[in-house]
Amino acid sequence: MSLFRLDASIRVEGSHSREIADIVEQEWRTAHPHSPVVTRHIGVDPIPATAWSTAVHATYLPAGQRSPEQTAALNLAAVAADQLIDADVLLFAVPLYNFGVSQHFKTWVDLVICDPRMTAGVEPATAGKHAVLVTVRGGSYAPGTPREGWDHAIAWMRRILADVWQLDLMVVESEFTLAGVNPAFEPFKDLAKQIRIAAERTAHEHGRSLAGALRV
C-alpha cells in the first residue's frame, strides 16, 4: 500500500495548499503507519521547460530514430506516470496562480499524458484510484463576487484528474488565503479563518476516506 503526493506550490514554508494537504497525508499515515509515501514537489523542483515538447515530438518517431534528448524526455514521462500508476492512492496540492492552474502542474500533466498508459483517449492505468485534490485561492471567485468566473483552474483540474485519468476524486478548496497578507483583503480576515477551518475539516474527512479506501 502506498500514497503518492504531488505539491505544486512555489513555496514550502507558508504554503496553504501544502499545509492543508499535510492534514490529508497525516490522516492516511495514521491509518497506515508502515506504508510508504512517495512525494514530489514540482513547485520547487519543476519539470524542465522543454521536456514536454521534446517528448511530444518523440512519440511520433520509431524508438530507433529518437535523439538522446527525446529518449530522455520520454523517460521522464514514464517515471512521472509510474509514480501515479504504482501508488494505491493519490494526493495533489495545487494552488491557483494568476487566475489559472500552476504552470508547474500543467507542465507535469502534459508530460504524463505523453506516456501511452496515461494519454487522452485510452483507458488510463489510474482508472478507479482514489485521490484527493487540495486547491487554494488568494481571493474569492464565488458566485456574486466581483471576480466570479475568474478561477480557470479548478474545472480544468477536475477534467484531467476525474475525467481523463478517471480518478475517484475528492476535492478540498480554500480561499482568501491572502487575507492578512494583502491589505486589500483585510475586511475578509474573519471570513478567511472560517473558510480555512472548514477546509481543514474537509481535509480530515477526505484523508480518512482516502485511508479507508484501501481497507478490505
C-alpha positions, 0 to 999 in steps of 0.5 A: 500500500502506498500514497503518492503526493504531488505539491505544486506550490512555489513555496514550502514554508507558508504554503496553504495548499501544502499545509492543508494537504499535510492534514490529508497525508497525516490522516492516511499515515495514521491509518497506515503507519508502515506504508510508504509515501512517495512525494514530489514537489514540482513547485520547487523542483519543476519539470524542465521547460522543454521536456514536454515538447521534446517528448511530444515530438518523440512519440511520433518517431520509431524508438530507433530514430529518437535523439538522446534528448527525446529518449530522455524526455520520454523517460521522464514521462514514464517515471512521472506516470509510474509514480501515479500508476504504482501508488494505491492512492493519490494526493495533489496540492495545487494552488491557483496562480494568476487566475489559472492552474500552476504552470508547474502542474500543467507542465507535469500533466502534459508530460504524463499524458505523453506516456501511452498508459496515461494519454487522452483517449485510452483507458488510463492505468489510474482508472478507479484510484482514489485521490484527493485534490487540495486547491487554494485561492488568494481571493474569492471567485464565488458566485456574486463576487466581483471576480466570479468566473475568474478561477480557470483552474479548478474545472480544468483540474477536475477534467484531467484528474476525474475525467481523463485519468478517471480518478475517484476524486475528492476535492478540498478548496480554500480561499482568501488565503491572502487575507492578512497578507494583502491589505486589500483583503483585510475586511475578509480576515474573519471570513478567511479563518472560517473558510480555512477551518472548514477546509481543514475539516474537509481535509480530515474527512477526505484523508480518512476516506482516502485511508479507508479506501484501501481497507478490505 
